[in-house]
Amino acid sequence: MWEVVKKKSNQVETTLAWMDRLFVDEEITKKIGEAMKKGESFGEEISRLYATPQTPPWHAEGRDISEHLRRMFAGLFGVLRGDHLVNLEEFRCQRIFIPEIQEMEETIGEYAATLQAFIYLHDIGKVETLSFSAPLGSKGSQEGFAQRDRHHPILATVRERAWFQKLWNAFALQYPKASAHELQAKFYDTYEIRAHYFRHAEIGAGNTYLPLCDRVSEAFRLGDRNERLLHFLIRYHMDAMNAPEVIDYLVHRATKDGLDGDDALDVLFAARFLDVTLGCVRYREGTYGVDYQPIFDAFLAEESARPVRRADRRVRIEKKKNEIERKILHEALLDGDAVFHLLGTPFGPERKEMMDTISALVHGEIETADFGSHSREILARVARARMALTQKETS
């Protein structure tokens, strides 16, 4: 459906293009296949989840929830292998959030096991909360999927689930060359059937699925703290984090559950990003896309609710950046001691001017500078530092 172009992980591309590239990457697709197979080993609950229907406008990934989970795993494994979220075009358009994006990337790496467990379990409540709706007069309504009040839904019967799948499969035979995304869109445009899962996060975090959660937690060796964190993620992953009071409430709930509120919030941001943004293909009026607004809203709400935390994050990231740069300059023999020894620069304001010039050269702010008889040597060191800095930024 979308043109797939193989690119290096440090090149800017749209999220849809990146995801398409991941799905033709042999290493990533192998990991996805292994992860999906592993899920089935946890019990029939996961197998039933895989086969549970989903529909646009929120889910155009494919007919079943298994396609949603596959995309979440693809995004997770892409980040873990070194693809940088700041290189996604949608994030590049919101540069004010780069510190948050970088921290979210680090969080995904730090909590990879917990997030894998979350992928399996976050939508488990959808198995028993599925209901269908279709507007009056639509083909879906004519097939028995009547309009319903989604806040007081009539749960889908076994017959309805089977009939939905039969309709979808028969429809798919008409378009043998269409992708899963295209089939979802065409079927939705034709029948206008929507799937709903009212209160699925609450149900999924309830007692019914505790034994399954225990099995998954044990398989990933989460331990007591991260298992409590996993329950927190499942329960609150559908909460719209678009207001300061919501952020405060979530931190309060995490703390009450015996978790560090700030850490839990970081992981919830990452989990929601994997779920709502990377895991979903939106479809509206003939257009496919990904939804970044929930994560941007969460960042803005956090800024209002906890401004000190956001300021501390920027200080911490800037400090880390400076430490990396100092190490690179030292290894390239461009630290103060090495440069002043080579040039014989005396104490005084000249030293600061000299280091400012070298910093500007390394960062590409100026093209060249005159260091007298040592110009060639200094510029060669600058070239090495530039290369090392670029490699570090994209590693």
C-alpha positions, 0 to 999 in steps of 0.5 A, a space after each residue: 500500500 505504501 512504498 517501502 524504501 530501505 533506509 538507515 535508522 538515522 534518516 528522517 521518515 514518516 511513522 507509516 514508512 518506518 513501520 512498513 520498513 520494519 515489516 520487511 526487515 528479516 530480523 524484526 519479522 522473525 522477532 515478531 513471529 516468535 513473540 506472537 507464537 510465545 503469546 499462544 503458549 500463555 493460554 487460550 485467553 491470548 489465542 482468543 484475543 488474537 482472533 477478536 475482531 477490530 474495525 476502523 476508524 481506530 484500527 485499520 491494521 487488519 481484521 483481528 487484534 493480532 494485527 494490532 499487537 504485531 504492530 506494537 511488537 514491530 515498534 518495540 523491537 525497532 526501538 530496541 535495535 537502535 532506531 531513533 524516535 526523534 527521526 520520525 517526521 511527526 516528532 521532528 515537527 514538534 522539536 519542543 518535545 525532543 527531551 521527552 521523546 529521548 526519555 521515552 526511548 530510554 524508558 522503552 529500553 529500560 522496561 522492555 520486558 514489562 512492555 512486552 508483557 503489556 502488549 500481550 495483556 493490555 487488550 485482554 479485556 476486549 475478548 469479553 467486552 466486544 460489541 458491534 454497531 452499525 448506523 441504521 440503513 447501512 449494510 451492516 445494519 441490514 446484516 444484523 449489527 444494529 445501532 447501539 448505545 456504546 455506553 450500555 452495549 449488548 455484548 456480541 453473541 457467538 453467532 454475531 462474532 461468527 457472522 462478522 468473520 464470515 462477512 469479512 472473509 467473503 468480502 476479502 475474496 473479492 479483493 485478492 491483491 488488497 493488503 490487510 489495511 486496504 481490506 479493513 478500509 473497504 469492508 468498513 466503507 461498505 458495511 460501516 460496522 464498528 467494534 466497541 470494547 466498553 470498560 475493557 481496560 478495567 475488565 482486563 485488570 480485574 480478577 478474571 485475568 490475574 492467573 494469566 497476568 501471573 503466568 506472563 509476569 513469571 515468563 518475563 521475570 518481572 518481579 513484584 514491583 514490575 508486576 504491580 507496574 504491569 497491572 497499573 499499565 493495563 488498568 490506566 492505558 485508556 485514560 486520556 492524559 490530556 489535562 494536569 488533573 489526570 496526570 496528578 490522578 495517575 501519579 496518585 494511583 501509582 503511588 497508592 499501588 506502591 510504585 514510584 509515581 514519576 517512573 510509572 508515568 514514564 512507562 505509561 507514556 511509553 506504553 500508550 505510545 506503543 499502543 495508540 500511536 505505533 500499534 494503530 493505523 487510523 482510517 478516516 474518509 479514505 485516508 490512513 494515518 497515525 495519531 500523535 495527538 494523545 502523546 503530545 497532549 500527555 506531554 503538555 499536560 505533564 508540563 502543566 501538572 509537574 513543571 519542575 519534573 520537565 525542567 529537571 529532565 531537560 537539565 539531565 539530558 543536557 548534562 548527559 549530552 555535554 558529558 558525551 561531547 567532553 569525552 569525544 573532544 578528549 579522545 580527539 585531542 581537542 580538550 583544553 589541555 591538549 589544544 593549549 599544549 599544542 598551540 602554546 596558548 597562554 592563560 587568559 581570555 584567549 583560551 576561552 575564545 579558542 575553545 569556543 572556536 573549536 566547539 563551533 567547528 565541531 558543531 558545523 557552525 563555522 567551516 574553518 578557522 586559522 590556527 597558524 602552523 597547526 591548522 591542518 592538525 587541529 582541523 583533522 582532529 575536528 573532523 574526527 570529533 565531528 564523525 564521532 559525534 555524528 555516530 554517537 547521535 545515531 547509535 
